Amino acid sequence: MSLLPEKSEIDPIEHFKQAQEISARLRASLPGLFNRYYELLSSDNASDVGERLVVEDHIGKICNLFGNMHGIGAVAADLYNQGIINSRADVLELVSPIIREEDSNRKENPQSIALIGVVGRISSGKGSVGEIIANNFGGFHLPLSDRLREIAAAEGKQSPFSRDSLRTINDVYKPRFGKEVFVRWTIRTALNLATRYNKHVMSMDGFRSLEEAQYFKSQGGYLIAIEADDEVRFQRLLDRKRSGDDFTKDIFNISERKERPWIDPIFQIADVVIDNNGTYEELENATLLAINQFTKTE
């Protein structure tokens, strides 16, 4: 199930039919999105905060859309009676920020928001850099792969989501909506969240094509590349034991060969390359130095 409409010229009757179809898709996505929301809500992993805020934003906008048509109370009651939500108040909490934002008519000011992109191979330290940025600048880190997880959740798939299942979603959506679809989506989400929560530095990772990285930079983003030796990364991969990862050395090497054709060109256009073969403190110092250089020119 795709959550995005086809791009085409259509007559009014066909437009109405398509609107009904999109409405049905959005409503059908709510059980999976709420399920993912409750999973993230109960997580004590700091790296899940960004994904939870994005899922909250999607749910809030969908519920607000139906609330405008049927009344938010009716939408909450319907979801509660179906057993999709734990309490009707959950819908009100998620819709409230959307309504306040609409009513205040706030205008985004992207020029005041620094967008930092992080690129690197498996277990090079992309998440650690995102964590460093969030901790030191108060922003949120939004991996592009979270958009794939949100689609998987909306389609009713259960977490943890395997790399193969996420790659399948990637391979379906990009040919249909363009290679930049997930980075466009993530940038728009980052700017919305930054405006809503008054953040000035937002970061993201998970670029999987040169076109994504080029589009990100065309929107004023700064790109940090993280480099680490193969043996160091493989050991980190074994140590982290992330859900959905099931790596042997052979699988690791195969994955490396698959990723190098698209990741090496991205490294060539990075604004700075950071070595991450050392300690967390060394990585933090190098990251802060790079970002201070970026923001100094603002």
Backbone bond lengths (Angstrom), bond angles and torsions (degrees), N, CA, C in turn:
res aa  C-N    CA-C-N  psi(-1)  N-CA   C-N-CA  omega(-1)  CA-C   N-CA-C  phi
1 M - - - 1.466 - - 1.519 110.28 -
2 S 1.332 118.11 122.96 1.460 121.90 176.57 1.519 109.42 -93.84
3 L 1.333 116.29 139.49 1.460 120.34 177.68 1.521 111.80 -91.08
4 L 1.335 117.95 -3.67 1.451 121.18 -176.72 1.518 109.96 -109.60
5 P 1.354 116.46 141.63 1.463 119.30 -178.88 1.517 111.76 -77.78
6 E 1.322 116.19 157.67 1.451 120.80 173.31 1.525 109.11 -70.67
7 K 1.359 116.67 148.66 1.448 121.22 175.12 1.523 108.22 -89.87
8 S 1.355 117.74 115.13 1.449 118.90 -179.28 1.529 109.48 -163.44
9 E 1.345 115.57 160.30 1.453 121.37 174.26 1.532 107.82 -87.91
10 I 1.343 117.46 122.76 1.465 120.53 -175.32 1.522 110.18 -135.31
11 D 1.324 116.81 155.25 1.462 120.96 178.29 1.528 109.46 -82.53
12 P 1.353 118.30 168.77 1.468 121.30 -175.92 1.523 114.40 -56.20
13 I 1.334 117.63 -40.68 1.466 119.78 -179.03 1.526 109.85 -65.87
14 E 1.337 115.86 -43.40 1.461 119.72 178.94 1.529 110.00 -65.82
15 H 1.350 115.81 -35.87 1.464 120.24 178.30 1.531 110.30 -61.75
16 F 1.334 116.93 -41.90 1.468 121.25 178.94 1.523 110.28 -63.92
17 K 1.333 116.54 -42.68 1.459 120.40 179.12 1.526 110.70 -62.93
18 Q 1.339 114.83 -41.44 1.460 118.73 -179.37 1.534 110.26 -67.48
19 A 1.331 116.31 -37.90 1.465 120.27 177.53 1.525 110.37 -61.59
20 Q 1.324 116.72 -41.31 1.464 120.45 177.15 1.528 110.61 -63.13
21 E 1.333 116.07 -40.26 1.465 120.30 179.95 1.521 110.64 -64.64
22 I 1.343 117.04 -44.50 1.464 120.78 179.04 1.524 110.20 -63.09
23 S 1.343 116.17 -41.60 1.462 120.38 178.40 1.520 110.80 -59.37
24 A 1.335 116.53 -42.58 1.464 120.33 179.53 1.528 110.84 -65.55
25 R 1.340 116.74 -38.87 1.467 120.46 179.20 1.528 110.59 -64.46
26 L 1.333 115.35 -43.83 1.460 119.42 179.81 1.523 111.17 -62.05
27 R 1.332 116.58 -45.34 1.470 119.99 179.25 1.525 110.41 -63.18
28 A 1.339 116.37 -39.65 1.468 120.13 -179.73 1.526 111.67 -67.29
29 S 1.338 117.23 -22.18 1.464 120.05 -178.79 1.525 112.70 -79.69
30 L 1.338 117.97 -17.99 1.463 120.54 -173.28 1.530 114.29 -62.87
31 P 1.350 120.43 -42.71 1.476 118.09 178.85 1.528 112.85 -56.55
32 G 1.340 117.17 -46.34 1.454 120.05 -179.93 1.515 112.67 -65.98
33 L 1.345 116.67 -39.82 1.462 120.32 179.71 1.525 111.46 -66.75
34 F 1.338 117.16 -41.82 1.463 119.71 177.96 1.528 110.90 -66.09
35 N 1.321 116.84 -38.18 1.461 120.23 177.29 1.524 110.59 -60.01
36 R 1.342 115.95 -44.35 1.462 120.28 177.69 1.529 110.80 -66.19
37 Y 1.314 117.39 -38.11 1.468 122.50 179.09 1.522 110.79 -59.90
38 Y 1.330 117.40 -46.19 1.470 120.92 -179.32 1.533 110.64 -67.24
39 E 1.349 116.73 -35.38 1.470 119.39 176.03 1.526 110.75 -61.75
40 L 1.328 116.39 -46.91 1.464 121.21 -178.23 1.523 111.69 -69.76
41 L 1.326 116.18 -32.02 1.465 120.86 -179.36 1.519 110.73 -65.61
42 S 1.327 116.67 -33.20 1.460 120.85 -178.44 1.529 112.60 -88.39
43 S 1.348 116.40 -3.73 1.463 120.22 -178.48 1.522 110.73 -81.60
44 D 1.330 116.25 140.53 1.464 120.98 175.57 1.525 110.89 -103.52
45 N 1.337 116.47 14.90 1.460 122.18 179.34 1.531 108.85 -84.90
46 A 1.327 116.83 120.14 1.461 121.13 -177.17 1.516 112.18 -60.40
47 S 1.341 117.42 -29.42 1.461 120.61 -177.78 1.524 112.36 -71.18
48 D 1.346 117.86 -12.52 1.461 121.41 179.81 1.525 112.82 -85.87
49 V 1.335 117.33 -8.28 1.459 120.07 -175.22 1.524 111.16 -62.55
50 G 1.333 117.03 -46.30 1.456 120.15 -179.03 1.514 112.30 -60.03
51 E 1.347 116.73 -45.50 1.460 119.59 179.87 1.524 110.74 -64.30
52 R 1.346 117.08 -39.72 1.469 119.47 179.78 1.526 110.75 -61.47
53 L 1.324 117.50 -42.42 1.470 120.32 -179.64 1.523 111.15 -63.74
54 V 1.343 116.62 -37.87 1.462 119.96 179.11 1.526 110.48 -68.27
55 V 1.333 117.06 -43.47 1.467 120.33 178.16 1.533 109.84 -62.91
56 E 1.336 117.13 -41.82 1.466 120.79 176.09 1.527 110.47 -57.41
57 D 1.334 115.98 -42.84 1.462 121.05 -178.70 1.524 110.73 -63.17
58 H 1.335 117.17 -44.75 1.469 120.69 179.51 1.531 110.78 -62.64
59 I 1.333 116.06 -47.56 1.466 119.43 -179.50 1.519 110.30 -61.49
60 G 1.341 116.32 -44.83 1.465 120.15 -179.04 1.512 112.08 -59.28
61 K 1.339 117.23 -42.16 1.463 120.40 -178.60 1.522 111.58 -69.40
62 I 1.338 116.66 -39.94 1.466 119.51 178.66 1.526 110.35 -65.70
63 C 1.343 116.64 -46.08 1.468 120.09 179.90 1.520 111.26 -65.23
64 N 1.325 116.82 -36.12 1.465 120.07 177.87 1.521 110.92 -65.63
65 L 1.343 115.92 -38.75 1.460 120.35 177.64 1.528 110.85 -59.15
66 F 1.341 115.98 -49.21 1.465 119.26 179.15 1.522 111.43 -71.50
67 G 1.345 116.70 -30.31 1.460 120.06 176.78 1.506 112.21 -63.73
68 N 1.331 117.01 -36.41 1.470 120.49 177.31 1.517 111.71 -65.32
69 M 1.324 115.87 -28.28 1.465 119.74 -178.73 1.525 112.44 -88.52
70 H 1.344 117.04 -39.18 1.464 120.44 -170.88 1.523 113.91 -120.11
71 G 1.350 117.37 -8.56 1.460 120.11 -174.31 1.522 109.62 97.44
72 I 1.323 116.47 129.93 1.458 119.47 -175.03 1.518 111.97 -65.20
73 G 1.343 116.56 -32.84 1.465 119.86 177.97 1.518 111.58 -62.65
74 A 1.333 115.90 -41.12 1.467 120.31 179.75 1.527 110.43 -66.95
75 V 1.324 117.25 -38.96 1.462 120.95 178.54 1.526 110.22 -63.84
76 A 1.342 116.62 -45.73 1.461 121.03 179.79 1.521 110.99 -62.28
77 A 1.336 116.71 -43.96 1.460 120.45 179.90 1.524 111.25 -63.27
78 D 1.337 116.16 -41.09 1.461 120.37 -179.48 1.527 110.60 -62.73
79 L 1.326 117.25 -45.69 1.461 120.91 179.95 1.530 111.25 -66.14
80 Y 1.327 116.66 -37.83 1.465 120.54 179.40 1.529 110.38 -67.69
81 N 1.322 117.35 -43.61 1.470 121.24 -178.66 1.529 111.54 -65.50
82 Q 1.328 116.46 -27.90 1.474 119.97 177.72 1.527 112.05 -82.28
83 G 1.335 116.49 -5.33 1.448 120.17 -179.43 1.518 113.87 78.35
84 I 1.333 117.11 15.62 1.457 120.97 -178.04 1.522 110.96 -78.70
85 I 1.334 117.06 -34.27 1.463 121.31 -178.39 1.520 109.96 -118.92
86 N 1.337 115.96 156.73 1.462 121.42 -179.37 1.515 112.53 -79.21
87 S 1.345 116.17 -29.63 1.456 121.35 -177.90 1.515 109.04 -153.53
88 R 1.324 117.02 145.39 1.465 120.32 177.01 1.524 110.79 -61.66
89 A 1.331 116.62 -27.06 1.460 120.61 -179.95 1.532 111.79 -63.92
90 D 1.343 117.03 -24.71 1.460 119.63 179.37 1.525 111.12 -60.78
91 V 1.342 116.05 -39.92 1.464 119.79 178.83 1.522 110.32 -65.43
92 L 1.316 116.98 -43.97 1.469 120.65 -178.63 1.522 111.20 -62.55
93 E 1.332 116.74 -39.34 1.468 119.99 179.30 1.526 111.73 -64.62
94 L 1.325 116.97 -37.63 1.452 120.66 -177.01 1.528 112.36 -79.67
95 V 1.323 116.75 -28.75 1.461 120.71 -179.35 1.530 111.40 -82.88
96 S 1.326 117.54 -29.55 1.468 121.28 -174.76 1.531 113.58 -53.46
97 P 1.359 120.06 -47.51 1.473 118.64 179.54 1.532 112.90 -61.58
98 I 1.332 117.07 -34.29 1.460 120.99 179.62 1.523 109.85 -66.52
99 I 1.331 116.33 -44.39 1.466 120.70 -179.21 1.525 110.47 -65.41
100 R 1.353 116.82 -43.98 1.465 119.53 179.73 1.523 110.62 -61.42
101 E 1.329 116.16 -39.00 1.459 120.12 -179.69 1.522 110.77 -66.04
102 E 1.324 117.26 -42.13 1.460 121.05 178.47 1.521 111.10 -64.38
103 D 1.332 116.05 -44.80 1.459 120.27 -175.34 1.530 112.91 -70.14
104 S 1.312 116.60 -30.41 1.463 119.37 -178.81 1.529 112.26 -81.17
105 N 1.380 115.98 -14.38 1.467 121.41 179.63 1.527 112.16 52.06
106 R 1.329 115.87 40.09 1.454 119.23 178.82 1.521 110.02 -69.69
107 K 1.311 114.58 142.25 1.459 120.12 177.61 1.519 109.44 -103.08
108 E 1.321 114.74 135.59 1.458 119.04 177.82 1.520 110.09 -70.38
109 N 1.312 116.19 148.96 1.453 122.09 176.98 1.522 107.85 -129.32
110 P 1.350 116.49 74.54 1.464 119.69 -174.76 1.517 113.58 -56.00
111 Q 1.359 117.74 -26.40 1.453 119.44 -177.91 1.524 112.22 -62.57
112 S 1.337 117.09 -23.83 1.459 119.95 -178.55 1.524 112.18 -90.94
113 I 1.323 117.27 1.33 1.457 121.76 -176.90 1.531 109.31 -113.34
114 A 1.337 116.50 120.70 1.461 120.94 177.95 1.522 109.46 -85.63
115 L 1.316 116.35 125.36 1.467 122.31 177.81 1.527 108.51 -103.25
116 I 1.333 116.14 119.60 1.460 121.74 -178.70 1.530 108.81 -112.77
117 G 1.315 117.10 120.53 1.453 121.81 176.22 1.523 110.16 -100.30
118 V 1.325 116.29 141.52 1.465 121.30 -178.87 1.529 107.72 -123.00
119 V 1.322 116.35 127.01 1.457 120.87 179.18 1.523 108.95 -126.44
120 G 1.307 115.83 143.24 1.458 120.57 179.43 1.513 109.93 -178.25
121 R 1.314 116.16 164.91 1.458 120.85 178.53 1.523 110.20 -77.69
122 I 1.309 117.22 177.17 1.466 122.36 -177.77 1.521 110.37 -54.53
123 S 1.344 116.12 130.61 1.470 123.34 176.11 1.526 113.75 59.22
124 S 1.338 116.41 27.99 1.463 119.39 176.79 1.520 111.67 -80.32
125 G 1.346 116.36 -18.82 1.464 119.85 179.48 1.514 113.98 118.55
126 K 1.333 117.96 19.82 1.469 121.19 -179.33 1.530 111.14 -60.02
127 G 1.341 115.99 -46.42 1.458 119.76 179.78 1.513 112.30 -64.02
128 S 1.334 116.64 -36.45 1.464 120.86 178.83 1.522 110.89 -64.73
129 V 1.324 116.46 -40.00 1.470 120.07 177.64 1.530 109.82 -65.59
130 G 1.324 116.58 -41.42 1.467 119.66 176.09 1.516 111.69 -60.49
131 E 1.319 116.18 -40.75 1.469 121.37 177.98 1.526 110.66 -64.30
132 I 1.316 117.13 -41.63 1.467 121.79 179.07 1.530 110.25 -62.39
133 I 1.325 116.22 -43.81 1.464 120.56 179.76 1.520 110.58 -63.92
134 A 1.336 116.15 -45.24 1.464 119.90 -179.77 1.522 111.33 -63.00
135 N 1.323 117.19 -43.15 1.469 121.00 -177.05 1.522 112.47 -68.67
136 N 1.328 117.04 -34.18 1.468 120.19 -174.71 1.524 113.86 -93.79
137 F 1.326 117.04 -23.22 1.460 119.29 -177.27 1.533 112.53 -119.66
138 G 1.339 116.95 -3.88 1.458 119.74 174.88 1.509 115.75 76.21
139 G 1.341 117.29 9.51 1.454 119.12 179.52 1.515 112.11 -89.38
140 F 1.326 116.25 -164.66 1.462 122.27 179.44 1.523 108.96 -120.79
141 H 1.340 115.19 148.41 1.465 121.34 176.46 1.522 108.23 -105.92
142 L 1.335 117.04 123.73 1.460 122.29 -173.35 1.531 110.61 -123.14
143 P 1.322 118.97 93.42 1.470 120.22 176.12 1.524 111.13 -62.37
144 L 1.323 116.50 139.25 1.460 119.91 176.72 1.526 110.74 -60.14
145 S 1.335 116.64 -30.27 1.470 120.23 -178.65 1.523 112.01 -64.88
146 D 1.344 117.60 -19.70 1.462 119.41 176.89 1.525 111.35 -65.05
147 R 1.358 116.98 -29.13 1.463 118.89 175.99 1.525 109.43 -64.64
148 L 1.336 116.95 -36.86 1.467 120.39 177.56 1.518 110.18 -66.84
149 R 1.348 116.73 -39.72 1.466 120.66 178.74 1.526 111.15 -64.84
150 E 1.340 116.21 -37.31 1.464 119.35 179.12 1.530 111.04 -65.87
151 I 1.336 116.73 -39.44 1.459 119.77 176.86 1.527 109.57 -65.38
152 A 1.336 116.77 -43.12 1.471 120.12 179.22 1.524 110.28 -60.26
153 A 1.333 116.69 -43.46 1.473 120.37 178.91 1.522 110.71 -64.71
154 A 1.342 116.36 -42.41 1.463 120.29 179.96 1.522 111.79 -64.81
155 E 1.324 116.49 -28.73 1.461 120.90 178.23 1.523 112.25 -83.19
156 G 1.338 116.34 0.02 1.458 120.40 175.67 1.509 115.08 90.75
157 K 1.327 117.63 6.73 1.462 119.91 177.55 1.526 109.64 -73.53
158 Q 1.322 116.83 152.50 1.457 122.42 -177.36 1.527 110.40 -99.51
159 S 1.331 115.68 139.91 1.460 119.41 174.81 1.536 109.14 -80.48
160 P 1.346 117.97 156.75 1.463 126.47 3.09 1.525 111.93 -74.94
161 F 1.332 115.56 143.86 1.451 121.48 -178.89 1.528 109.42 -90.67
162 S 1.316 116.69 126.69 1.468 120.70 -177.95 1.523 110.41 -72.73
163 R 1.341 116.25 158.07 1.461 120.61 177.05 1.531 110.85 -60.71
164 D 1.341 117.12 -35.45 1.460 120.06 179.98 1.529 111.44 -65.92
165 S 1.351 117.42 -41.56 1.467 119.94 -179.50 1.526 110.88 -67.03
166 L 1.337 117.26 -37.36 1.465 120.54 177.96 1.525 110.31 -69.81
167 R 1.340 116.52 -37.56 1.463 120.01 178.23 1.529 110.51 -64.49
168 T 1.336 116.85 -34.95 1.463 120.51 178.07 1.525 110.76 -63.50
169 I 1.332 116.93 -44.19 1.464 120.97 177.44 1.523 109.98 -61.34
170 N 1.322 116.40 -43.86 1.456 122.07 178.04 1.532 110.57 -57.34
171 D 1.338 116.21 -43.97 1.462 121.01 -176.44 1.524 112.74 -72.76
172 V 1.338 117.20 -19.99 1.463 120.88 177.49 1.531 110.88 -85.25
173 Y 1.324 116.60 -44.19 1.464 120.70 -172.65 1.527 113.61 -77.53
174 K 1.322 118.26 -39.21 1.467 119.23 -175.09 1.528 113.37 -65.24
175 P 1.338 119.60 -44.44 1.469 117.51 177.22 1.527 112.46 -62.52
176 R 1.323 116.61 -28.34 1.464 120.25 -175.46 1.522 112.40 -83.93
177 F 1.354 116.60 -38.62 1.461 119.75 -172.72 1.525 113.71 -118.51
178 G 1.327 117.38 4.28 1.458 120.86 177.84 1.515 112.68 103.16
179 K 1.333 115.68 149.71 1.457 120.63 -176.16 1.521 112.82 -65.39
180 E 1.347 117.58 -18.41 1.461 120.68 -177.89 1.526 112.88 -95.50
181 V 1.347 118.19 6.88 1.463 120.19 -171.19 1.525 112.66 -56.99
182 F 1.334 118.17 -42.86 1.466 119.55 -174.82 1.525 112.21 -78.40
183 V 1.327 117.04 -31.74 1.464 118.20 177.32 1.524 109.82 -74.33
184 R 1.338 118.05 -36.52 1.475 119.92 174.76 1.520 110.26 -60.57
185 W 1.321 115.57 -46.10 1.461 122.05 -179.53 1.533 110.25 -60.66
186 T 1.332 116.55 -44.33 1.462 120.63 -177.04 1.526 111.60 -69.74
187 I 1.328 117.91 -39.91 1.462 120.38 177.47 1.523 110.41 -62.25
188 R 1.326 116.50 -46.27 1.466 119.95 179.37 1.526 110.88 -60.28
189 T 1.335 115.95 -42.71 1.467 119.93 178.55 1.524 111.03 -64.71
190 A 1.337 116.68 -42.18 1.470 121.19 -179.90 1.523 110.85 -61.24
191 L 1.327 117.51 -43.93 1.462 120.68 -179.83 1.528 111.35 -66.82
192 N 1.337 116.61 -38.37 1.466 119.79 177.50 1.528 111.09 -63.20
193 L 1.339 116.48 -46.61 1.462 120.42 -179.12 1.525 110.89 -67.27
194 A 1.320 117.29 -39.25 1.461 120.50 179.52 1.517 110.94 -62.75
195 T 1.327 116.02 -41.49 1.464 119.97 178.71 1.526 110.92 -67.14
196 R 1.326 115.59 -43.95 1.470 119.59 -176.89 1.516 112.23 -65.92
197 Y 1.344 116.84 -40.17 1.465 120.25 -174.86 1.535 112.39 -105.42
198 N 1.335 117.00 11.61 1.460 122.66 175.36 1.526 111.87 57.60
199 K 1.333 116.21 52.22 1.461 122.07 177.30 1.521 108.96 -105.47
200 H 1.337 116.45 150.09 1.461 120.35 -176.02 1.527 113.69 -117.68
201 V 1.324 116.98 -9.85 1.467 121.08 176.39 1.524 108.53 -133.80
202 M 1.319 117.26 122.16 1.457 122.75 178.18 1.518 108.57 -125.43
203 S 1.332 116.88 143.49 1.461 119.88 -178.75 1.518 110.75 -128.35
204 M 1.315 115.36 158.98 1.463 121.40 178.55 1.520 109.19 -152.97
205 D 1.333 115.83 156.39 1.460 120.72 175.50 1.519 109.08 -141.38
206 G 1.335 116.18 -178.03 1.461 120.28 177.21 1.513 114.42 96.89
207 F 1.338 118.29 19.91 1.467 121.00 176.92 1.526 108.89 -63.77
208 R 1.324 116.10 129.84 1.459 120.06 -175.44 1.534 112.50 -123.81
209 S 1.326 116.82 16.22 1.461 119.85 173.79 1.516 108.41 -161.04
210 L 1.320 115.97 155.73 1.460 120.93 177.57 1.520 109.97 -62.37
211 E 1.339 116.40 -35.68 1.466 120.09 -179.31 1.530 111.38 -62.26
212 E 1.342 116.97 -39.42 1.463 120.06 177.44 1.522 111.02 -61.85
213 A 1.325 115.96 -46.45 1.463 120.18 -178.61 1.524 110.90 -65.97
214 Q 1.322 117.84 -39.79 1.461 120.72 178.87 1.526 110.81 -65.17
215 Y 1.330 116.51 -41.11 1.472 119.39 178.18 1.520 109.79 -63.41
216 F 1.342 117.01 -43.46 1.465 121.10 179.59 1.530 110.60 -57.27
217 K 1.320 117.24 -45.61 1.460 120.56 -179.67 1.532 111.23 -68.93
218 S 1.330 117.29 -31.77 1.464 120.16 178.63 1.518 112.02 -66.65
219 Q 1.340 116.28 -20.71 1.469 121.26 177.93 1.530 112.30 -93.07
220 G 1.324 116.40 13.84 1.459 120.22 177.32 1.518 114.17 91.35
221 G 1.348 117.84 9.06 1.455 120.80 -178.41 1.520 112.76 -79.50
222 Y 1.330 115.91 151.48 1.463 123.15 175.32 1.527 108.43 -104.21
223 L 1.318 117.17 138.12 1.461 121.15 -173.72 1.525 110.69 -114.24
224 I 1.339 115.97 122.15 1.464 123.16 176.25 1.523 108.21 -107.35
225 A 1.330 117.78 126.73 1.464 122.60 175.54 1.523 108.87 -101.92
226 I 1.333 116.68 134.36 1.466 122.66 -179.39 1.522 108.53 -109.20
227 E 1.322 116.19 123.56 1.464 121.97 -178.50 1.521 110.24 -113.57
228 A 1.329 116.64 137.36 1.464 121.80 175.54 1.521 108.25 -153.39
229 D 1.324 116.79 149.49 1.457 121.77 -178.70 1.526 111.36 -64.52
230 D 1.339 116.07 152.77 1.462 121.42 -177.57 1.528 112.21 -57.59
231 E 1.330 117.72 -47.33 1.461 120.72 -177.20 1.522 111.56 -64.10
232 V 1.315 116.54 -37.99 1.465 120.95 177.77 1.523 110.27 -63.74
233 R 1.324 116.49 -44.15 1.463 120.39 -178.54 1.524 111.65 -67.93
234 F 1.325 116.91 -39.58 1.465 119.32 -179.99 1.526 110.61 -64.52
235 Q 1.313 117.93 -40.57 1.464 120.54 178.80 1.532 110.46 -65.82
236 R 1.315 117.33 -39.44 1.468 120.35 176.94 1.526 110.31 -63.32
237 L 1.329 115.34 -38.31 1.461 120.30 179.36 1.523 110.63 -61.69
238 L 1.316 116.63 -41.95 1.467 120.45 178.01 1.529 110.84 -67.46
239 D 1.322 116.81 -36.43 1.464 121.05 -176.07 1.527 112.83 -71.99
240 R 1.346 116.54 -34.25 1.463 118.40 -172.30 1.529 112.43 -78.39
241 K 1.337 118.44 -30.82 1.470 122.60 175.45 1.519 111.58 50.13
242 R 1.315 116.82 53.73 1.465 121.58 -179.81 1.523 110.57 -76.79
243 S 1.347 116.40 143.77 1.465 121.17 177.42 1.528 109.65 -59.30
244 G 1.320 116.85 133.17 1.455 121.60 -179.57 1.513 113.28 94.98
245 D 1.343 117.37 -15.12 1.465 121.72 176.72 1.526 109.52 -93.57
246 D 1.315 117.03 127.67 1.469 121.39 178.56 1.526 106.74 -141.95
247 F 1.337 116.09 72.80 1.456 121.22 -169.89 1.525 112.84 -101.46
248 T 1.326 114.28 134.44 1.461 122.20 162.28 1.524 105.51 -108.06
249 K 1.321 117.34 173.31 1.464 119.58 179.38 1.529 110.69 -62.49
250 D 1.335 117.23 -38.01 1.463 119.65 178.88 1.525 111.43 -63.92
251 I 1.343 116.41 -44.47 1.462 120.23 179.21 1.525 110.38 -63.92
252 F 1.326 115.67 -39.68 1.465 121.22 177.86 1.525 110.27 -58.93
253 N 1.333 116.92 -46.62 1.463 121.24 -178.54 1.529 111.89 -65.94
254 I 1.339 116.34 -38.28 1.465 120.09 177.51 1.525 110.12 -64.29
255 S 1.329 115.98 -43.76 1.469 120.81 178.59 1.522 110.93 -61.46
256 E 1.329 115.70 -39.63 1.465 120.30 178.55 1.534 110.72 -60.20
257 R 1.328 116.09 -44.98 1.468 119.61 -178.69 1.521 111.45 -64.69
258 K 1.333 116.84 -34.80 1.463 120.73 178.68 1.524 112.04 -69.24
259 E 1.337 116.88 -35.46 1.461 120.40 -172.28 1.528 113.41 -86.58
260 R 1.320 118.09 -28.09 1.468 120.12 -173.99 1.533 113.78 -58.85
261 P 1.335 120.71 -38.02 1.474 118.97 -178.65 1.524 114.22 -59.52
262 W 1.336 117.97 -30.28 1.468 118.37 179.82 1.519 113.26 -102.96
263 I 1.338 118.08 -23.26 1.461 118.60 -176.99 1.528 112.41 -84.58
264 D 1.338 117.47 -32.96 1.464 119.74 179.37 1.533 112.20 -60.22
265 P 1.352 119.33 -43.84 1.471 119.01 177.60 1.532 112.99 -62.65
266 I 1.342 117.78 -31.66 1.467 119.88 178.39 1.521 110.47 -66.12
267 F 1.332 116.37 -39.39 1.464 120.14 177.63 1.535 110.72 -57.71
268 Q 1.320 116.41 -32.37 1.465 120.43 -176.74 1.528 112.27 -68.46
269 I 1.330 118.51 -23.89 1.469 120.18 -178.40 1.530 111.67 -106.69
270 A 1.345 117.34 7.42 1.466 120.34 179.14 1.523 110.19 -65.87
271 D 1.335 115.97 146.63 1.462 120.96 177.77 1.527 111.28 -75.52
272 V 1.320 117.02 -27.86 1.455 121.26 178.19 1.526 108.56 -154.94
273 V 1.328 117.36 146.78 1.460 123.13 176.00 1.528 107.91 -115.28
274 I 1.326 116.44 127.76 1.464 122.26 -178.27 1.524 109.62 -112.78
275 D 1.332 116.71 129.52 1.462 121.82 176.03 1.531 109.03 -81.09
276 N 1.342 116.04 128.22 1.466 120.45 -179.62 1.525 110.94 -123.82
277 N 1.305 116.36 49.16 1.461 120.83 173.32 1.527 111.36 -94.82
278 G 1.317 116.81 -3.97 1.460 120.52 -175.70 1.508 113.48 -103.43
279 T 1.334 115.24 -142.40 1.464 121.51 -175.04 1.523 111.26 -88.80
280 Y 1.326 114.55 166.97 1.463 120.74 176.57 1.521 110.05 -61.28
281 E 1.340 116.91 -39.29 1.466 121.30 -178.66 1.528 110.35 -63.54
282 E 1.340 117.25 -39.10 1.460 120.51 178.21 1.526 110.71 -66.33
283 L 1.333 115.90 -39.99 1.459 120.02 177.29 1.527 110.61 -63.72
284 E 1.321 116.57 -41.69 1.466 120.98 -179.74 1.531 110.46 -62.64
285 N 1.320 117.39 -45.91 1.459 120.89 -179.23 1.526 111.43 -61.75
286 A 1.335 116.24 -43.84 1.462 120.29 -179.57 1.526 111.33 -65.78
287 T 1.349 116.55 -38.93 1.467 121.07 179.80 1.521 110.89 -65.79
288 L 1.327 117.02 -46.55 1.466 120.68 -178.64 1.527 110.84 -64.49
289 L 1.334 116.65 -37.73 1.458 120.24 178.05 1.528 110.38 -62.32
290 A 1.345 115.96 -43.93 1.468 120.18 -179.38 1.523 111.21 -63.96
291 I 1.326 117.26 -45.78 1.467 120.26 -177.25 1.523 111.12 -68.55
292 N 1.307 117.10 -36.77 1.466 119.13 176.87 1.529 110.88 -62.73
293 Q 1.330 116.13 -34.21 1.466 119.61 176.68 1.530 110.80 -68.11
294 F 1.342 116.32 -40.30 1.468 120.32 178.58 1.532 110.66 -62.41
295 T 1.333 115.36 -52.80 1.461 119.97 -172.63 1.519 112.53 -72.49
296 K 1.337 117.06 -19.34 1.462 120.70 -179.25 1.532 110.74 -66.56
297 T 1.348 114.39 -26.49 1.453 118.54 -177.52 1.512 112.13 -85.74
298 E 1.362 116.89 -4.80 1.465 119.41 -177.19 1.524 111.18 -70.99
